[in-house]
Every structure is written in structure tokens, then in C-alpha cells.
Amino acid sequence: MNIQREIKSYIVREGLSMREIVERLVVTRRWRGSLSNFSGKLQRGTLRYKEAEDVADVLGYDIVWVKRK
């Protein structure tokens, strides 16, 4: 699954919209981005790791690295 679809699926799973996520990021993480900026980063695959961590945090998730077997 690509990152864009994966992040969007977590947002939907939590019953939120992309706009609500961006609003929460602006308030809690002092993001300066807009909805179109966030959406563009997802589409281009240019979301930074720290930004992905922030998104996961406002959704109530942790990013976990698991060693492949």
C-alpha cells in the first residue's frame, strides 16, 4: 500500500477528514501548512518523517518499525 492511501485510511478509520487532521496539526503541532499543502505532500510522496509522526500522533497511533523475518 502506498503512503498516501495508508495515511488516508487511518484518517478515515478514525472518522476524521483531512481538513480536521490539518486543523489539529495547526493547533497541537503548530503546523503552518494548509489542507492543499498537506494533500499535495501526500500525492507527491514528499511528506517528511516528522510530519508523518505528527499525523500519527494526532490520530492516536505510534509508528513502529518491525524487523522483517
Buried (B, 14 or more C-beta within 10 A) or exposed (E): EEEBEEBBEBBEEEEBEBEBBBBBBEEEBEBEBEBEEBBEBBEEEEBEEEBBEBBBBBBEEEEEEEEEE
